[in-house]
Amino acid sequence: MPRTALLVSAALLAALLSPAVSHAADDPAPAPVPVDRFEGEVPFASQPAEGIFTWGSDTDDPPALQLTARSDAPEGAKVLTGSYDISGYGGFTHDFAATEPAHDWSAHKGIRFWWDGQDNGKKIAFEIKDGGANGEASELWTTSFTDAWTGWRQVEIPFTDFVYRTDYQPVGGIDHVLGLTGMWGYAVTLPAGVKGRFAMDDVELYGRADQSLRANVTTDAAVYPVKEGGTAAVRVTVATTGSAPIDDPVTVAYETAGGTADPGKDYAPVHGTLTFPAGTASGTSKTIEVPTLRDKAAESAETVPLRLTVTGAKAPAETPQIVVDAHGLPYLDAKLPVRKRVADLVSRMSLAEKAGQMTQAERGAVGGGGDIATYALGSLLSGGGSTPTPNTPEAWAKMTDAFQLRARATRFQIPLIYGVDAVHGHNNLSGATVMPHNIGIGATRDPRLAEQAGAVTAAEVRATGIPWDFAPCLCVSRDERWGRSYESFGEDPALVQSMETVIQGLQGRANGRDLSRSDKVLATAKHFVGDGGTEYGSSTTGTYKIDQGVTKVTRQQLEAVHLAPFETAVDRGVGTVMPSYSSLDVLGDGQGPVKMHARADMINGVLKDRMGFDGFVISDWNAIDQLPGDYASHVRTSVDAGLDMMMVPYTYKDFTGTLVDEVKAGRISERRIDDAVSRILTQKFRLGLFEHPYADTSGAAAIGSPEHRAVARRAAAESQVLLKNAGGLLPLKKSEKVYVAGSNADDIGNQSGGWTLTWQGSSGNITPGTTVLQGMREAGGNVTYSKDASAPTDGYDAGVVVVGETPYAEGVGDVGNGHSLQLSAADRAAVDKVCAAMKCAVLIVSGRPQLIGDRLAGIDALVASWLPGTEGEGVADVLYGRLPFTGQLPVTWPRSESQLPINVGDASYDPQFPYGWGLTTLTRVPQGGTTTLRALALAATAAERAGADRTGRELVAKARLLVQQKVGQGVTDAVAKPFADADHLLLTGRYGKAVQKLTEAYRAA
């Protein structure tokens, strides 16, 4: 009999034999049902077929598995064996076939298996997959066991031991109930950080289910804040798997006892019993009321635990707490200046509470959130891809509100500040407006548009309950082999500075008075300082090549290139700053390369003291772990260097404990702690979180709205850089018959890039939006599509081939770490076939320049599309002439990889296309030659002296277009260097000299 049939028939048999109302104590348990015998009946395969497969955080982390004949096998002749050496995470999964019905495990008590113990003391996570469409779109329920024995032992896990996994769900959010009637398999997560081996055999279901599994008692919240004198209402609900009525009576005895509130003074004690008789419908609720009492004293918050003793069902996971709100204390008075409120609150806090404020944990690490109060945590974050389930605005708001509710159980009810990497729109949220990445925004040369993009992002982020954005990245990208280069506005610090209007879009006015608005968020200038200047090959992080490496600069280069954007950010009132993972080696200072998280001279000395930064400094993800020495020295060094809050996603307990110990031992001063906490609290008060800690969802309807997408569409259009346009092929005419091909023509994931729904991003239809192909069709184009150009190419007026990169993020995307600047073989083949058959335009959708010189002669039009985001209609707008091409290169486009790094201002400069290059359409190019340029130079100099910036920019733009027309494709080093220098001069307000440089390029052409 096939195993699937055996499972189904066993479940049916159990159902037929089960009494209608209750189980007699002597009912026999159902026979064990095998899940895996490891005799070869389940192949090594993956969805949609049934099979066992491995996974991991990188290519080295998946374990090596095999079926091995063992004479000591607990069952049969073979066992599953494996070896592992995991740096991040890794394990294996058995998924049932998605093409067949899910399995029913509800008749059984639990799952068990044999494990060959190595006595290594390591925890092994074991998960089961419940509900949903298949094993990769189900809820994960998790528990663990510790390998603390030698030899074979049977591990039995009752289903009551499993808890809903909150840190990662592929889809999840089916109902958050372990139903057991739609099961899709299991998964094993192996220990990280140590080499090991394992053996496993005979996974099976065992025992008979009882009501304590099928029925559970819950409360509607874990925390019940109430104003002094008010009455807390605790709703107690009984529910069953499958919503069947309860078989046996359930009783809930309750009493108020313990806590920090005084009975009879702060509240009226209550006790009693609730009874849910047999036959009670699932979902039935009863209410317990706890009255609080008034006194006239100003007080911090006080807690009243409501202890529940449940018979006949599974009890709530934790004891609900009534909290009498803090009241009457000066820091709660919104009429007082923020400075006074901060000083009052800090004076009342314990060292442990201060340490908590300096700690940021990942949402997935805190589970239901009980540790928020236990450790007085000040902040949570969502890492890339760490989302609630379902991934909707409502679920985000509900999640953040639930975490804020936990903070109400602390003495001073200090609200959390929740942060997220919204680096090109609210990119973790499905359905949000996804903007072009920063490199595309830099290509627009449009500071007003950058501000609008920031404003849309802020409004969508804040509407989901999140007041803090880890953006913008102010890196000056000096080597496009860097996997983060698309997070930069460009290679010129002047261009980066001009785009910092995004800070006002995010935060509002520089004085911080707009931060409490429901459409503004706290911004983060990152990564301080020099992350865009790391040398290729200097990284010591895994297989990274350049990310997190070493930046070697003179003091003058540091100031002019890398520090300048941060000075502008401070002037614009940016609320937080994040240091870089990278190391800084300032030539001549005698220190050598030092990790930025340890550079007190830069964080305290330059950022805080010299620049006058009054916000707070937040570390990067686990960045202090990269510092030399033991953990105590990591904490001590980083705090003394000026870091105010530590992003310690999963090690928040270690951090808070170590920080307290270091202060008590006198190795970190209390004055430094008070400064850090004061900075953090200042921003929380400015954000209005003390008065309004919960999500204001009034703006949620605008998330992904036509108005917001219109901004993203405009940004996509303005970011397109026309590099070549032989014969005026672009713009296309709607009457033309157009052949569209290429890997990125119809892929919303590829055109959005990394940091889209997940950290690394992914290809495919991952979020609502419009692809380039769809945009062309919606523009009214006569379009035929063949992704690989396999369809016949006869009879077309023009071809559009959309090629480029697939998504990546950070060092994973470094060139040499599985990535290159060359088009894929499939993309090259599509370009060659289409461009040989007809006039063609090639669009490169990528986070950085791609080497195209060997094919440039055969291409009529070339467009750098960057990563335009979800609004492919913006690309179509310029392709079909609804809007002109106006974008300019934010980085130099190299001829070959051997030229890298290559940047504006280099002594030797011979690129394919220079920095600032960008042809236009629908705009008349000025006529004339050197005489016209001389006149433009005089007028530009006059505009500069008069402070007429707009006029000055327009005059330089006319000169640039005149020069580009003469140069055509004849870009030589003699042309490129003055041309690129001119754009830098333009951005620094030296309009007359910019035209003079363009004149030099004209003469060299």
Salt bridges, closest charged atoms under 4 A:
ASP27 OD2 - HIS23 ND1 3.82
ASP36 OD2 - HIS94 ND1 2.69
GLU50 OE2 - ARG3 NH2 2.17
GLU50 OE2 - HIS94 NE2 2.89
ASP72 OD1 - ARG70 NE 2.85
GLU75 OE2 - ARG37 NH2 2.71
ASP95 OD1 - LYS129 NZ 2.95
ASP116 OD2 - ARG70 NH2 2.98
GLU127 OE2 - ARG165 NH1 2.32
GLU136 OE2 - LYS129 NZ 2.72
GLU156 OE2 - ARG112 NH1 2.90
ASP167 OD1 - ARG165 NE 2.62
GLU204 OE2 - ARG112 NE 2.72
ASP220 OD2 - ARG235 NH1 3.77
GLU228 OE1 - HIS327 NE2 3.28
ASP247 OD2 - ARG214 NH2 2.40
GLU299 OE1 - HIS327 NE2 3.53
GLU318 OE2 - ARG406 NH2 2.49
ASP325 OD1 - ARG408 NH2 3.99
ASP344 OD1 - ARG348 NH2 3.09
GLU353 OE1 - ARG411 NH2 2.78
ASP371 OD2 - LYS653 NZ 3.58
ASP421 OD1 - LYS526 NZ 3.19
GLU460 OE2 - HIS708 ND1 2.75
ASP479 OD2 - ARG481 NH2 2.71
GLU487 OE2 - ARG484 NE 2.84
ASP492 OD2 - HIS984 ND1 2.90
ASP514 OD1 - ARG509 NH2 2.99
ASP519 OD2 - ARG517 NH2 2.91
ASP531 OD2 - HIS527 ND1 2.88
GLU559 OE2 - ARG610 NH1 2.90
GLU567 OE1 - ARG610 NH2 3.88
ASP589 OD2 - ARG599 NH2 3.11
ASP601 OD2 - ARG599 NH2 2.72
ASP614 OD2 - ARG686 NH2 3.75
ASP620 OD2 - HIS527 NE2 3.71
ASP644 OD1 - LYS608 NZ 3.02
ASP644 OD1 - ARG672 NH2 2.47
GLU662 OE1 - ARG636 NH1 2.54
GLU662 OE2 - ARG667 NH2 3.00
ASP674 OD1 - LYS354 NZ 2.73
ASP675 OD2 - ARG672 NH2 2.91
ASP675 OD1 - ARG679 NE 3.22
GLU691 OE2 - ARG341 NH2 2.60
GLU718 OE2 - ARG714 NE 2.75
GLU805 OE2 - ARG848 NE 2.93
GLU810 OE1 - ARG484 NH1 3.43
ASP832 OD1 - ARG855 NE 2.76
ASP854 OD2 - ARG855 NH1 2.99
GLU871 OE2 - ARG709 NH1 2.56
GLU873 OE1 - ARG713 NH1 3.73
ASP877 OD2 - ARG713 NE 2.78
ASP877 OD2 - ARG882 NH1 3.13
ASP910 OD1 - ARG895 NH2 3.40
GLU954 OE2 - ARG950 NE 3.51
ASP981 OD2 - LYS977 NZ 3.89
ASP983 OD2 - ARG445 NH2 2.65
GLU1000 OE1 - LYS997 NZ 3.73
